[in-house]
Amino acid sequence: MKNKIISFTLLYILLVNGITPLYASRYPIKIITNDWTTQIVLSIITGELLENRGYQIEYINMPTSAQWYKIGSGTVHVQMEVWQGTMEEEYLYLMESHSILDLGNHPATTREDWWYPEYVEKYCPGLPNWQALKKCAHVFAKGNDEQRGLYLGGPWEKPDSDRIIALGLNFNLVRVSHGDELWVELENAYQSEKPIVLFNWTPNWVELKYKGKFIEFPEYDAKCEIDPSWGVNPYSTYDCGNPKQGWLKKIAWIGLKQDYPCAVQLIERIELNGSQFSTLSYWVDVEKLSHQQAAERWLKENEPVWREWLRFSCKD
């Protein structure tokens, strides 16, 4: 009932400001939700705004690995967070096959890589330079292996194993099954100032709560992934870090523009900066709001922003 009240309130605001909803839905627009906070909250915000332009909305939860075929074939329609560091290859393939629309970049830039709390530098002098890890891998050891460090990776596919081999790092990789497990381990380590190095990304709420730094691996270049002769190891690929100023895009199934051009135009106008993304995740992961509550809070506190997004003339 509360969600309906929010929707009717937004509808009333649109009407009194002369913004006419478009009651043109022939099929529901299916918005993908994945398994991290900002993607889910932004998807709900997008859905609320589309609903108040008269569209029917469905949220379809799936892992990122399953979304590419489905959005390319039109089984689902909208993805509000495509990260360069994790999803560029699939994005480029679908663009080249003319299966999706690029609906623009968010102002936020991204980075996804190995990260550590700032206090770890007293255990491993030389950080954030990656070569320091060669000298102090043992301080990150856990369990019976007292010499090999442990790197805690996220559940998303990254070339961490290849990088460990290419750069000669004495580390074992352990992947968590869900992103939230990273923050449990980080909090436990942080409370007792135990050394930890783990996967992190920005924008993210972590930067609002913990002081820390990304490991500075050799600079990323596309050749690093395909040409062994490039980089510090002439016999191996992936001897580099991930992109430092990565893009963050919105995409949609290509057929959506023909069926619902006004919905596509609205999605193009929806954009968040890095601070806004970090705040959304902080509300959920630290303040413990639900995804729906965080979306409602954002809509309430940012009415001038989303009202401007909706202020355009269009008819499907």
Secondary structure, DSSP 8 states (H G I E B T S, - for coil): -HHHHHHHHHHHHHHHTT-------SS-EEEEE-SSHHHHHHHHHHHHHHHTTT--EEEEE--HHHHHHHHHHTSS-EEEEEEHHHHHHHHHHHHHTT-EEEEEE-S--BEEEEEEEGGGGGTSTTTTBTTHHHHSGGGG-BTTBSSSEEEEE-SS---HHHHHHHTT--EEEEE-SSTHHHHHHHHHHHHHT---EEEEEESSTHHHH--EEE-B-S---GGGGT-TTSSS-TT-S--S---SSB-EEEEEETHHHHH-HHHHHHHHH----HHHHHHHHHHHHTS---HHHHHHHHHHHTHHHHHHHH------
